[in-house]
Amino acid sequence: MLDVQIFGLDPAAHHVVNLVIHVVNVILLFSLLAGTTLQPWPSALAAALFAVHPLNVQTVAWVSERKSLLSTAFWLLTLLAYAQRIEGRRMPRSIWPSFSSPRWRSPRSRWP
């Protein structure tokens, strides 16, 4: 509904929003893989393959499949938070800038 309020019924704008969400998902996937494996080049290759050919192509191409793009974004954010908490590794600062500051750490936290 927000897209219709902003762009009206212009289908090109709706497709651009889907593309932007897909690019965000690619960046999140790269951050997750690079942060958990600590190998940036294989992570970049996997993210590039996902960028070119996602698991479900119709989620990027069809406006009605926005729910799949958004659920993938929230799933990747959840995995990033889980990996950061369980593994104790610091995720890239571009994704987690505020969580690395000392004010977010509790006194009993295992974070460095």
N, CA, C and O of each residue as an XYZ file, in Angstrom:
448
protein
N       0.820     -1.195      0.000
C       0.000      0.000      0.000
C       0.864      1.260      0.000
O       0.493      2.276     -0.587
N       2.011      1.185      0.659
C       2.886      2.348      0.690
C       3.389      2.691     -0.707
O       3.488      3.866     -1.061
N       3.705      1.677     -1.497
C       4.157      1.930     -2.868
C       3.077      2.602     -3.700
O       3.369      3.499     -4.491
N       1.851      2.182     -3.530
C       0.752      2.781     -4.292
C       0.546      4.224     -3.853
O       0.253      5.091     -4.677
N       0.696      4.484     -2.563
C       0.563      5.854     -2.081
C       1.669      6.752     -2.632
O       1.419      7.916     -2.945
N       2.889      6.223     -2.754
C       4.021      7.025     -3.211
C       4.084      7.104     -4.725
O       4.209      8.194     -5.281
N       3.997      5.957     -5.405
C       4.225      5.904     -6.844
C       2.951      5.825     -7.675
O       3.013      5.971     -8.896
N       1.829      5.605     -7.065
C       0.609      5.405     -7.830
C       0.597      4.004     -8.412
O       1.086      3.067     -7.782
N       0.047      3.852     -9.599
C      -0.044      2.546    -10.234
C       1.026      2.338    -11.296
O       0.843      1.529    -12.206
N       2.138      3.055    -11.192
C       3.242      2.908    -12.142
C       3.968      1.595    -11.861
O       4.612      1.465    -10.820
N       3.880      0.623    -12.764
C       4.498     -0.677    -12.485
C       6.022     -0.639    -12.460
O       6.643     -1.447    -11.770
N       6.629      0.274    -13.192
C       8.093      0.349    -13.210
C       8.644      0.700    -11.832
O       9.668      0.155    -11.419
N       7.993      1.583    -11.134
C       8.451      1.970     -9.797
C       8.350      0.807     -8.823
O       9.216      0.639     -7.965
N       7.316      0.014     -8.947
C       7.158     -1.147     -8.071
C       8.265     -2.175     -8.338
O       8.770     -2.804     -7.409
N       8.631     -2.337     -9.591
C       9.720     -3.259     -9.929
C      11.066     -2.741     -9.420
O      11.918     -3.528     -9.007
N      11.257     -1.428     -9.449
C      12.494     -0.847     -8.924
C      12.595     -1.076     -7.422
O      13.680     -1.356     -6.911
N      11.482     -0.962     -6.713
C      11.495     -1.226     -5.269
C      11.852     -2.686     -5.008
O      12.622     -2.975     -4.092
N      11.307     -3.609     -5.798
C      11.679     -5.022     -5.655
C      13.164     -5.226     -5.912
O      13.816     -6.002     -5.212
N      13.696     -4.542     -6.901
C      15.115     -4.659     -7.209
C      15.973     -4.112     -6.069
O      17.005     -4.696     -5.737
N      15.561     -3.011     -5.475
C      16.308     -2.440     -4.345
C      16.302     -3.409     -3.163
O      17.331     -3.605     -2.516
N      15.160     -4.009     -2.882
C      15.094     -4.979     -1.781
C      15.968     -6.189     -2.090
O      16.595     -6.740     -1.186
N      16.020     -6.608     -3.342
C      16.882     -7.728     -3.725
C      18.359     -7.376     -3.531
O      19.136     -8.210     -3.067
N      18.747     -6.163     -3.877
C      20.134     -5.730     -3.670
C      20.465     -5.698     -2.181
O      21.566     -6.076     -1.780
N      19.528     -5.253     -1.373
C      19.740     -5.278      0.081
C      19.921     -6.714      0.561
O      20.764     -6.976      1.419
N      19.149     -7.637      0.024
C      19.298     -9.048      0.395
C      20.668     -9.594     -0.008
O      21.264    -10.382      0.726
N      21.164     -9.179     -1.167
C      22.491     -9.617     -1.607
C      23.559     -9.092     -0.648
O      24.475     -9.827     -0.279
N      23.448     -7.846     -0.250
C      24.412     -7.270      0.696
C      24.333     -7.978      2.043
O      25.360     -8.248      2.665
N      23.126     -8.277      2.493
C      22.973     -9.003      3.756
C      23.561    -10.409      3.670
O      24.191    -10.880      4.617
N      23.357    -11.072      2.548
C      23.919    -12.413      2.372
C      25.441    -12.369      2.391
O      26.082    -13.204      3.029
N      26.016    -11.398      1.692
C      27.468    -11.269      1.707
C      27.974    -10.990      3.126
O      28.972    -11.572      3.551
N      27.305    -10.121      3.844
C      27.726     -9.809      5.214
C      27.633    -11.031      6.111
O      28.506    -11.257      6.949
N      26.587    -11.814      5.940
C      26.439    -13.018      6.742
C      27.543    -14.024      6.428
O      28.184    -14.547      7.340
N      27.766    -14.294      5.152
C      28.776    -15.281      4.776
C      30.183    -14.810      5.124
O      30.983    -15.587      5.644
N      30.492    -13.557      4.846
C      31.833    -13.043      5.146
C      32.062    -12.949      6.645
O      33.181    -13.159      7.114
N      31.024    -12.638      7.397
C      31.177    -12.526      8.841
C      31.292    -13.865      9.546
O      31.962    -13.965     10.573
N      30.656    -14.886      9.018
C      30.704    -16.190      9.685
C      31.861    -17.052      9.202
O      32.419    -17.826      9.980
N      32.229    -16.930      7.928
C      33.320    -17.761      7.421
C      34.664    -17.047      7.433
O      35.709    -17.693      7.354
N      34.648    -15.725      7.531
C      35.859    -14.900      7.493
C      36.643    -15.092      6.194
O      37.865    -14.943      6.173
N      35.941    -15.421      5.122
C      36.535    -15.571      3.796
C      35.752    -14.688      2.824
O      34.694    -15.093      2.342
N      36.258    -13.491      2.531
C      35.464    -12.549      1.737
C      35.286    -12.935      0.266
O      34.225    -12.679     -0.303
N      36.296    -13.542     -0.361
C      36.170    -13.831     -1.788
C      35.175    -14.946     -2.091
O      34.358    -14.772     -2.995
N      35.193    -16.066     -1.401
C      34.131    -17.050     -1.649
C      32.745    -16.515     -1.281
O      31.748    -16.858     -1.917
N      32.694    -15.678     -0.254
C      31.410    -15.072      0.128
C      30.917    -14.131     -0.953
O      29.723    -14.089     -1.245
N      31.830    -13.375     -1.549
C      31.447    -12.470     -2.637
C      30.970    -13.255     -3.857
O      30.034    -12.840     -4.541
N      31.608    -14.376     -4.122
C      31.181    -15.210     -5.248
C      29.777    -15.770     -5.011
O      28.937    -15.753     -5.911
N      29.529    -16.257     -3.812
C      28.199    -16.795     -3.504
C      27.141    -15.697     -3.567
O      26.046    -15.923     -4.083
N      27.452    -14.520     -3.052
C      26.496    -13.413     -3.098
C      26.268    -12.950     -4.540
O      25.152    -12.582     -4.904
N      27.321    -12.968     -5.356
C      27.162    -12.582     -6.759
C      26.293    -13.586     -7.513
O      25.469    -13.201     -8.341
N      26.480    -14.863     -7.225
C      25.621    -15.874     -7.851
C      24.173    -15.710     -7.412
O      23.256    -15.869     -8.218
N      23.963    -15.391     -6.135
C      22.603    -15.139     -5.650
C      22.029    -13.875     -6.284
O      20.828    -13.806     -6.542
N      22.874    -12.874     -6.537
C      22.397    -11.639     -7.157
C      21.934    -11.880     -8.583
O      20.918    -11.338     -9.019
N      22.691    -12.702     -9.308
C      22.344    -12.969    -10.701
C      21.156    -13.914    -10.807
O      20.273    -13.722    -11.643
N      21.140    -14.928     -9.961
C      20.068    -15.915    -10.043
C      19.617    -16.295     -8.636
O      20.162    -17.229     -8.049
N      18.624    -15.581     -8.084
C      18.137    -15.928     -6.751
C      17.426    -17.280     -6.762
O      17.156    -17.853     -7.817
N      17.137    -17.763     -5.584
C      16.487    -19.064     -5.487
C      15.155    -19.095     -6.211
O      14.847    -20.072     -6.894
N      14.378    -18.067     -6.079
C      13.105    -17.936     -6.786
C      13.155    -16.661     -7.611
O      13.055    -15.565     -7.058
N      13.305    -16.782     -8.907
C      13.430    -15.609     -9.768
C      12.154    -14.786     -9.743
O      12.209    -13.560     -9.838
N      11.028    -15.429     -9.619
C       9.759    -14.704     -9.666
C       9.600    -13.739     -8.499
O       8.813    -12.798     -8.594
N      10.325    -13.943     -7.398
C      10.191    -13.011     -6.283
C      10.764    -11.646     -6.621
O      10.309    -10.639     -6.078
N      11.739    -11.589     -7.494
C      12.297    -10.300     -7.912
C      11.508     -9.735     -9.080
O      11.317     -8.522     -9.163
N      11.051    -10.579     -9.972
C      10.399    -10.119    -11.197
C       8.936     -9.735    -10.998
O       8.444     -8.848    -11.696
N       8.236    -10.365    -10.080
C       6.809    -10.102     -9.905
C       6.597     -9.176     -8.721
O       7.181     -9.369     -7.655
N       5.773     -8.191     -8.911
C       5.478     -7.254     -7.829
C       4.676     -7.940     -6.732
O       4.818     -7.600     -5.557
N       3.852     -8.883     -7.094
C       3.007     -9.552     -6.099
C       3.787    -10.476     -5.177
O       3.240    -10.947     -4.181
N       5.036    -10.743     -5.479
C       5.862    -11.622     -4.637
C       6.781    -10.835     -3.698
O       7.816    -11.352     -3.278
N       6.423     -9.619     -3.370
C       7.236     -8.805     -2.478
C       7.365     -9.439     -1.102
O       8.365     -9.240     -0.413
N       6.366    -10.194     -0.706
C       6.408    -10.833      0.613
C       7.607    -11.768      0.736
O       8.188    -11.885      1.815
N       7.982    -12.428     -0.342
C       9.135    -13.319     -0.297
C      10.441    -12.536     -0.160
O      11.349    -12.963      0.554
N      10.538    -11.400     -0.837
C      11.726    -10.567     -0.696
C      11.865    -10.030      0.719
O      12.954    -10.041      1.293
N      10.769     -9.566      1.270
C      10.821     -9.021      2.623
C      11.088    -10.107      3.656
O      11.833     -9.880      4.609
N      10.494    -11.276      3.483
C      10.763    -12.343      4.444
C      12.208    -12.817      4.346
O      12.799    -13.198      5.356
N      12.788    -12.800      3.148
C      14.209    -13.137      3.006
C      15.082    -12.103      3.697
O      16.072    -12.463      4.336
N      14.739    -10.829      3.585
C      15.512     -9.785      4.254
C      15.460     -9.963      5.768
O      16.492     -9.876      6.434
N      14.286    -10.209      6.315
C      14.178    -10.394      7.766
C      14.844    -11.690      8.214
O      15.399    -11.751      9.311
N      14.797    -12.720      7.383
C      15.473    -13.975      7.711
C      16.982    -13.775      7.761
O      17.644    -14.265      8.675
N      17.533    -13.052      6.775
C      18.971    -12.792      6.771
C      19.382    -11.906      7.942
O      20.440    -12.115      8.535
N      18.557    -10.924      8.279
C      18.848    -10.103      9.461
C      18.829    -10.937     10.736
O      19.644    -10.728     11.635
N      17.899    -11.879     10.810
C      17.840    -12.762     11.970
C      19.072    -13.652     12.043
O      19.630    -13.850     13.123
N      19.499    -14.186     10.914
C      20.717    -15.002     10.908
C      21.953    -14.188     11.271
O      22.842    -14.689     11.960
N      22.018    -12.941     10.817
C      23.135    -12.083     11.203
C      23.159    -11.846     12.710
O      24.215    -11.916     13.340
N      21.995    -11.565     13.281
C      21.928    -11.354     14.725
C      22.280    -12.626     15.482
O      22.979    -12.573     16.494
N      21.806    -13.757     15.006
C      22.121    -15.037     15.643
C      23.614    -15.337     15.566
O      24.220    -15.745     16.557
N      24.198    -15.138     14.406
C      25.629    -15.404     14.250
C      26.458    -14.467     15.113
O      27.468    -14.871     15.689
N      26.034    -13.232     15.199
C      26.769    -12.279     16.026
C      26.695    -12.660     17.501
O      27.682    -12.532     18.226
N      25.576    -13.109     17.932
C      25.412    -13.440     19.346
C      26.076    -14.769     19.709
O      26.779    -14.848     20.716
N      25.866    -15.806     18.907
C      26.360    -17.134     19.249
C      27.851    -17.271     18.994
O      28.579    -17.763     19.856
N      28.312    -16.851     17.840
C      29.706    -17.049     17.501
C      30.631    -16.043     18.159
O      31.828    -16.296     18.299
N      30.094    -14.923     18.558
C      30.915    -13.929     19.217
C      31.850    -13.192     18.286
O      32.744    -12.484     18.750
N      31.672    -13.335     17.009
C      32.488    -12.606     16.049
C      31.818    -11.279     15.738
O      30.592    -11.175     15.719
N      32.619    -10.294     15.500
C      32.090     -8.984     15.173
C      31.710     -8.954     13.695
O      32.536     -9.255     12.834
N      30.467     -8.594     13.401
C      30.008     -8.491     12.030
C      30.585     -7.219     11.409
O      31.060     -6.349     12.140
N      30.557     -7.087     10.097
C      31.088     -5.876      9.467
C      30.402     -4.630      9.992
O      29.189     -4.625     10.200
N      31.169     -3.580     10.204
C      30.641     -2.351     10.792
C      29.603     -1.672      9.912
O      28.790     -0.898     10.418
N      29.606     -1.936      8.622
C      28.622     -1.302      7.753
C      27.215     -1.808      8.047
O      26.241     -1.096      7.802
N      27.096     -3.008      8.561
C      25.781     -3.557      8.870
C      25.416     -3.329     10.334
O      24.261     -3.029     10.636
N      26.381     -3.464     11.252
C      26.123     -3.357     12.685
C      26.894     -2.198     13.320
O      27.694     -2.441     14.223
N      26.689     -0.954     12.889
C      27.495      0.112     13.466
C      27.133      0.423     14.910
O      28.016      0.739     15.707
N      25.861      0.341     15.266
C      25.476      0.756     16.615
C      25.690     -0.342     17.649
O      25.876     -0.042     18.829
N      25.667     -1.607     17.235
C      25.815     -2.684     18.200
C      27.261     -2.863     18.657
O      27.516     -3.554     19.643
N      28.208     -2.248     17.949
C      29.597     -2.370     18.367
C      29.968     -1.323     19.410
O      31.054     -1.381     19.986
N      29.083     -0.374     19.654
C      29.406      0.647     20.645
C      29.216      0.083     22.049
O      28.380     -0.798     22.251
N      29.976      0.576     23.017
C      29.905      0.025     24.371
C      28.555      0.218     25.048
O      28.230     -0.536     25.965
N      27.765      1.192     24.634
C      26.495      1.420     25.335
C      25.480      0.309     25.098
O      24.523      0.186     25.862
N      25.665     -0.512     24.049
C      24.755     -1.610     23.774
C      25.149     -2.880     24.505
O      24.361     -3.824     24.559
N      26.328     -2.927     25.058
C      26.795     -4.147     25.717
C      26.320     -4.193     27.161
O      26.368     -3.192     27.877
N      25.877     -5.324     27.563
C      25.521     -5.486     28.964
C      26.764     -5.872     29.744
O      27.729     -6.347     29.146
N      26.777     -5.688     31.049
C      27.970     -6.043     31.820
C      28.318     -7.525     31.753
O      29.487     -7.885     31.886
N      27.328     -8.391     31.551
C      27.585     -9.828     31.520
C      27.769    -10.350     30.106
O      27.829    -11.563     29.901
N      27.858     -9.458     29.125
C      27.970     -9.889     27.733
C      29.336    -10.493     27.449
O      30.344    -10.084     28.025
N      29.352    -11.483     26.542
C      30.601    -12.137     26.149
C      31.293    -11.407     25.011
O      32.314    -11.875     24.507
N      30.756    -10.280     24.603
C      31.336     -9.553     23.469
C      32.649     -8.916     23.872
O      32.800     -8.449     25.001
N      33.609     -8.894     22.942
C      34.892     -8.263     23.254
C      34.786     -6.766     23.337
O      35.782     -6.089     23.592
